[in-house]
Amino acid sequence: VECMLDQDGHFYLIEPGFRFCGEMTAVPYGHISGFNGIKWMLDIAKGIKHTHDQLPPPLTTAHYGSGVSYLLFAHTVDTVERIEGLDAIEKIPNVVIDIRHRKNFQTRYLGTLGVIRFPAYSEKELLEYIAIINDNLRVLNAKGEDLIIHYTDYDSIKEQYENGLKEFGIEVK
């Protein structure tokens, strides 16, 4: 969702366009920042008035936390037989699981299978949650083979996280 604030203090939705498996980091980012921008804009669309002074203060530094969207991609064309491990992932605080592809779904090469969104309040927590997903979630074909490309470059995540904080002069906790 994208919005605009005009000079008279009116907010307008410019582009409300949900796409399945889109980034949608607004959900976990709301947990990190304490501001639910999507709800705010929907309030405006329903006629509930908000003013500029109700916005949170401008972000002038980095958040330690991250709003995460872990997109799940298929490594091959195949048919989904079953999905395992969702129960373990549901234990992640404030997780949103968006996997519409169930039994008999035909995957596409590098096509999306779903997305898992969650807030992580530290680098350590972020890496732990990705490990939980990788260790538990399986989208299996009839042969019992996992169809998901699991992201495992933890060093790259750690480096990007730390570099993002350093851009604001913040050392990693």
VMD Tcl script that draws the C-alpha trace (Angstrom):
set ca {
  {0.00 0.00 0.00}
  {1.24 3.44 -0.83}
  {-0.32 6.69 0.33}
  {0.14 10.43 0.00}
  {-0.39 13.31 2.43}
  {-1.51 16.49 0.68}
  {-0.81 20.06 1.82}
  {-4.27 20.29 3.43}
  {-3.58 17.30 5.71}
  {-5.64 14.74 3.76}
  {-4.30 11.23 3.18}
  {-4.98 9.39 -0.08}
  {-4.35 5.78 -1.01}
  {-2.34 5.75 -4.20}
  {-1.69 2.08 -4.75}
  {-3.45 -0.56 -2.65}
  {-2.28 -3.70 -4.47}
  {-1.95 -6.95 -2.50}
  {-0.19 -9.63 -4.45}
  {0.04 -13.13 -3.01}
  {3.51 -13.65 -1.59}
  {4.33 -9.99 -2.02}
  {6.70 -8.46 0.45}
  {3.99 -7.38 2.93}
  {6.62 -6.54 5.51}
  {4.21 -3.98 6.93}
  {2.78 -6.69 9.19}
  {5.99 -7.64 11.03}
  {7.37 -4.11 10.71}
  {4.37 -2.90 12.70}
  {5.52 -5.07 15.58}
  {9.03 -3.63 15.39}
  {8.07 0.04 14.99}
  {4.86 0.08 17.01}
  {2.96 1.68 14.10}
  {0.45 -0.21 11.95}
  {0.42 1.86 8.78}
  {-1.92 -0.48 6.92}
  {-4.58 -0.25 9.65}
  {-4.13 3.51 9.72}
  {-4.71 3.84 5.97}
  {-7.73 1.53 6.10}
  {-9.15 3.68 8.90}
  {-8.83 6.68 6.59}
  {-10.56 4.79 3.78}
  {-13.44 4.06 6.20}
  {-13.75 7.75 7.03}
  {-11.87 7.72 10.34}
  {-9.88 10.94 10.47}
  {-6.17 10.93 11.29}
  {-3.89 13.90 11.44}
  {-0.22 14.38 10.69}
  {0.59 14.81 14.40}
  {-0.65 11.24 15.05}
  {2.14 9.77 12.97}
  {5.12 8.30 14.82}
  {8.24 10.46 14.93}
  {10.39 10.30 11.79}
  {12.86 7.43 11.76}
  {16.26 9.03 12.25}
  {18.18 5.92 13.20}
  {18.03 2.20 12.53}
  {15.84 -0.28 14.36}
  {17.60 -3.29 15.83}
  {14.58 -5.33 14.86}
  {13.61 -6.52 11.43}
  {10.30 -7.04 9.68}
  {10.95 -10.26 7.80}
  {9.27 -11.81 4.76}
  {10.79 -15.22 4.01}
  {9.60 -16.07 0.50}
  {9.52 -19.76 -0.33}
  {10.45 -20.80 -3.86}
  {10.25 -24.19 -5.60}
  {13.44 -25.59 -7.09}
  {11.60 -27.70 -9.66}
  {8.32 -28.39 -11.42}
  {6.49 -31.00 -9.38}
  {3.30 -31.75 -7.46}
  {2.86 -31.04 -3.76}
  {1.92 -34.16 -1.82}
  {2.07 -32.75 1.70}
  {3.41 -29.94 3.86}
  {5.18 -30.66 7.15}
  {6.47 -28.52 9.99}
  {3.93 -25.71 10.15}
  {3.23 -26.51 13.81}
  {6.83 -25.66 14.78}
  {6.78 -22.43 12.77}
  {3.50 -21.32 14.35}
  {5.39 -21.09 17.67}
  {7.42 -18.13 16.37}
  {5.96 -15.02 18.06}
  {3.66 -13.00 15.78}
  {4.32 -15.22 12.77}
  {2.04 -14.98 9.73}
  {2.11 -18.06 7.47}
  {0.81 -17.56 3.95}
  {1.02 -20.88 2.14}
  {-1.92 -21.45 -0.15}
  {-0.39 -24.35 -2.03}
  {-1.63 -27.61 -0.60}
  {-1.91 -31.21 -1.80}
  {-1.94 -31.69 -5.58}
  {-0.74 -28.16 -6.30}
  {1.52 -28.05 -9.38}
  {4.69 -26.05 -8.68}
  {6.54 -23.94 -11.20}
  {10.31 -23.76 -11.50}
  {11.35 -20.92 -9.15}
  {7.66 -20.17 -8.53}
  {6.49 -19.07 -5.11}
  {5.08 -21.61 -2.70}
  {4.28 -19.11 0.02}
  {5.74 -16.61 2.43}
  {6.35 -16.56 6.16}
  {6.37 -13.16 7.86}
  {7.61 -12.39 11.35}
  {9.27 -9.68 13.40}
  {12.71 -10.36 14.83}
  {14.00 -8.03 17.53}
  {17.69 -8.85 17.14}
  {20.14 -10.37 14.69}
  {20.32 -13.52 16.84}
  {16.53 -13.90 16.88}
  {16.33 -13.36 13.11}
  {18.84 -16.14 12.46}
  {17.16 -18.45 14.99}
  {13.77 -18.04 13.31}
  {15.16 -18.72 9.86}
  {16.83 -21.85 11.25}
  {13.51 -22.98 12.77}
  {11.82 -22.56 9.40}
  {14.63 -24.33 7.54}
  {14.81 -27.18 10.06}
  {11.08 -27.85 10.10}
  {9.23 -26.72 6.98}
  {9.00 -29.20 4.16}
  {6.84 -29.02 1.05}
  {7.09 -32.59 -0.19}
  {6.38 -34.35 -3.46}
  {5.11 -37.96 -3.74}
  {8.69 -39.28 -3.34}
  {9.14 -37.36 -0.07}
  {11.55 -34.84 -1.62}
  {11.49 -31.27 -0.36}
  {10.55 -28.77 -3.07}
  {11.63 -25.62 -1.21}
  {14.82 -23.70 -1.85}
  {15.89 -23.02 1.75}
  {17.90 -19.86 2.31}
  {21.01 -20.88 4.23}
  {23.50 -18.07 3.74}
  {23.42 -17.02 7.41}
  {26.75 -15.20 7.12}
  {25.31 -12.91 4.44}
  {22.26 -12.13 6.60}
  {24.51 -11.35 9.56}
  {26.77 -9.13 7.43}
  {23.85 -7.19 5.91}
  {22.24 -6.73 9.33}
  {25.45 -5.42 10.88}
  {26.26 -3.19 7.88}
  {22.75 -1.70 8.02}
  {23.27 -0.72 11.65}
  {26.77 0.62 10.95}
  {25.32 3.00 8.34}
  {23.66 4.74 11.30}
  {26.76 4.54 13.49}
  {25.29 1.75 15.62}
  {27.37 -1.18 16.80}
  {25.65 -4.57 16.96}
  {24.50 -5.56 20.43}
}
mol new
graphics top color blue
foreach p $ca { graphics top sphere $p radius 0.5 }
foreach p [lrange $ca 0 end-1] q [lrange $ca 1 end] { graphics top cylinder $p $q radius 0.2 }
display resetview
